[in-house]
Amino acid sequence: MLNANLPVILLMFATRSVLQALVRSASLCGQRSDPTVNIFDNMTYVFVYGTLKKGQPNHHCMVNEALGKGQYCGRGVTMERYPLVVAGKYNIPFLLDEPGSGKLISGEVYAVDSRLLQYLDEFENCPEMYQRKPVMIRMVEWNTSDKMLSGLPDANGTLQCDLYCTNIFDREWLKLPTYSNYDAFGKFGQPKYVLRADRS
């Protein structure tokens, strides 16, 4: 008797699976077309201070939608002092994870989705070279009117953001000049950054 009903049972399960898939698909389509759905529901605010800023050689990574969604939110300054130094063979900006020494660091804040955040982790060679950590940023300019964003600056104008810093460095770097602002082309007196394309 069971064997005779087996095709009917299998057909019922197959039909149920197809219907569930259609419901899920319709739901997802509705989410994509619904303007009230926040595409940044899983977003992270990231504070960039080096070559990813506007006008810098790697800024294209922040705005390339093939890598994920990123949105410029404004300019900010770290609440704590850090040593921002230029070091290594290619004159790379390093933010040393030594809070309390160095200077307050100026940079830009972006809201990024999980895909772009994963790309940035790979770009920054995290956690082998850099480590991503949450810090408080004092916003000096909030330049987005996107009401879809959540987690806006608080009443004091501060916002928690992730930044890339390093606790793996030559201790001699602590003797290098520190900067509050960075420019890859030497605008603030730093050694000029060697572009990735020019490295041998």
C-alpha positions as CSV (number, residue, x, y, z in Angstrom):
1,M,0.0,0.0,0.0
2,L,2.8,2.4,0.9
3,N,4.6,1.7,-2.4
4,A,1.4,2.5,-4.3
5,N,1.2,5.9,-2.6
6,L,4.9,6.7,-2.9
7,P,4.6,8.7,-6.2
8,V,1.7,10.8,-4.7
9,I,3.7,11.5,-1.5
10,L,6.8,12.5,-3.5
11,L,4.6,14.7,-5.7
12,M,3.2,16.4,-2.6
13,F,6.7,17.1,-1.2
14,A,7.9,18.4,-4.6
15,T,4.9,20.7,-4.9
16,R,5.3,22.0,-1.4
17,S,9.0,22.7,-2.0
18,V,8.2,24.6,-5.2
19,L,5.5,26.7,-3.5
20,Q,7.9,27.6,-0.6
21,A,10.5,28.6,-3.2
22,L,8.0,30.8,-5.0
23,V,6.9,32.5,-1.7
24,R,10.5,33.2,-0.8
25,S,11.3,34.5,-4.3
26,A,8.2,36.8,-4.2
27,S,9.1,38.1,-0.8
28,L,12.7,38.9,-1.9
29,C,11.5,40.6,-5.0
30,G,9.1,42.7,-2.9
31,Q,12.0,43.6,-0.6
32,R,14.2,44.7,-3.6
33,S,11.4,46.9,-5.0
34,D,10.1,48.3,-1.7
35,P,11.7,51.7,-1.2
36,T,11.2,51.6,2.5
37,V,13.5,48.6,3.0
38,N,16.9,49.7,4.2
39,I,19.6,48.3,2.0
40,F,22.0,49.1,4.8
41,D,20.3,46.9,7.4
42,N,23.6,45.1,7.9
43,M,25.8,48.1,7.2
44,T,28.9,49.1,9.1
45,Y,30.3,52.6,9.5
46,V,33.9,52.6,8.5
47,F,36.4,55.4,9.2
48,V,39.1,55.8,6.5
49,Y,42.1,58.1,7.0
50,G,44.5,57.0,4.2
51,T,44.5,56.0,0.6
52,L,40.8,55.2,0.6
53,K,39.7,58.8,1.1
54,K,38.4,61.1,-1.6
55,G,41.1,62.2,-4.0
56,Q,43.4,59.4,-2.9
57,P,44.7,56.6,-5.1
58,N,42.5,53.8,-3.7
59,H,39.3,55.8,-3.3
60,H,37.8,53.9,-6.2
61,C,37.4,50.9,-3.9
62,M,34.8,52.8,-1.8
63,V,32.6,53.7,-4.8
64,N,32.9,50.6,-7.0
65,E,29.5,49.0,-6.8
66,A,30.9,45.8,-8.2
67,L,32.6,45.4,-4.9
68,G,29.6,46.2,-2.7
69,K,27.6,49.2,-1.6
70,G,29.4,52.1,0.0
71,Q,28.0,55.6,0.8
72,Y,30.0,58.6,1.9
73,C,28.5,60.1,5.1
74,G,30.9,62.9,6.1
75,R,34.1,63.8,7.8
76,G,35.2,63.0,11.3
77,V,38.0,63.0,13.8
78,T,39.0,60.2,16.2
79,M,38.1,60.8,19.9
80,E,41.5,59.4,20.9
81,R,45.0,60.1,19.7
82,Y,46.8,57.6,17.6
83,P,50.2,57.6,15.9
84,L,49.6,57.9,12.1
85,V,52.9,57.2,10.5
86,V,54.2,56.6,7.0
87,A,56.5,53.6,6.8
88,G,57.8,50.6,4.9
89,K,59.2,50.2,1.4
90,Y,56.1,51.7,-0.3
91,N,55.4,54.6,2.1
92,I,52.2,53.2,3.4
93,P,50.1,55.0,6.0
94,F,49.9,53.0,9.2
95,L,47.7,53.8,12.1
96,L,49.4,52.2,15.0
97,D,47.2,50.7,17.7
98,E,48.7,52.8,20.5
99,P,45.7,54.9,21.7
100,G,46.7,57.9,23.7
101,S,49.9,58.7,21.8
102,G,50.2,60.6,18.5
103,K,47.5,62.9,17.3
104,L,43.7,63.1,16.7
105,I,43.2,61.7,13.2
106,S,41.0,63.2,10.5
107,G,39.2,61.1,8.0
108,E,36.0,60.2,6.3
109,V,33.1,58.0,7.3
110,Y,31.4,55.6,4.9
111,A,28.4,53.3,5.4
112,V,29.3,50.0,3.8
113,D,27.4,46.7,3.3
114,S,28.7,43.3,4.3
115,R,30.1,42.6,0.8
116,L,32.2,45.8,0.7
117,L,33.3,45.3,4.2
118,Q,34.6,41.8,3.3
119,Y,36.4,43.3,0.4
120,L,38.0,46.0,2.6
121,D,39.1,43.3,5.0
122,E,40.9,41.6,2.2
123,F,42.3,44.9,0.8
124,E,43.7,45.8,4.2
125,N,45.0,42.2,4.7
126,C,43.0,42.0,7.9
127,P,43.8,40.6,10.4
128,E,47.4,39.7,9.3
129,M,48.6,43.3,8.7
130,Y,45.7,45.5,9.9
131,Q,43.1,44.7,12.5
132,R,39.6,46.3,12.3
133,K,38.3,47.7,15.6
134,P,35.4,49.9,16.7
135,V,36.2,53.4,17.8
136,M,34.2,56.6,18.5
137,I,34.5,59.3,15.9
138,R,33.4,62.9,16.4
139,M,31.7,64.0,13.2
140,V,32.6,67.4,12.0
141,E,30.4,67.1,8.9
142,W,27.4,64.8,8.3
143,N,26.9,64.9,4.5
144,T,24.1,62.5,3.8
145,S,20.3,63.1,3.8
146,D,19.7,59.4,3.3
147,K,16.9,58.6,5.8
148,M,17.5,54.9,5.1
149,L,20.6,54.9,7.3
150,S,20.3,53.9,10.9
151,G,22.7,54.6,13.7
152,L,23.1,58.3,13.2
153,P,25.5,60.4,15.2
154,D,24.4,60.9,18.8
155,A,23.5,64.2,20.4
156,N,27.2,65.0,20.9
157,G,27.9,64.3,17.3
158,T,29.8,61.1,17.9
159,L,29.4,57.8,16.0
160,Q,30.9,54.4,16.5
161,C,32.8,53.3,13.4
162,D,35.3,50.6,12.5
163,L,38.8,51.6,11.5
164,Y,41.8,49.6,10.4
165,C,44.9,49.9,12.6
166,T,47.8,47.7,13.4
167,N,49.3,46.2,16.5
168,I,51.9,44.3,14.4
169,F,54.6,46.7,13.6
170,D,58.3,47.5,14.2
171,R,58.5,49.4,17.5
172,E,61.0,51.8,15.9
173,W,58.0,53.2,14.0
174,L,56.9,54.9,17.2
175,K,59.9,57.2,16.6
176,L,58.6,58.3,13.2
177,P,56.8,61.6,12.6
178,T,53.1,61.4,13.3
179,Y,50.3,63.1,11.3
180,S,46.8,64.2,11.9
181,N,45.9,64.2,8.3
182,Y,47.2,62.1,5.4
183,D,47.7,62.7,1.7
184,A,49.3,60.1,-0.6
185,F,50.9,62.8,-2.8
186,G,52.8,64.6,0.0
187,K,50.5,67.5,0.6
188,F,51.1,67.3,4.4
189,G,54.8,66.6,4.1
190,Q,54.6,62.8,4.1
191,P,56.7,60.7,1.8
192,K,54.8,60.0,-1.3
193,Y,52.9,56.7,-1.5
194,V,54.0,54.1,-4.0
195,L,51.0,53.1,-6.1
196,R,50.2,49.3,-6.1
197,A,50.6,49.3,-9.9
198,D,54.2,50.7,-9.6
199,R,55.4,48.2,-7.0
200,S,58.0,45.6,-8.2
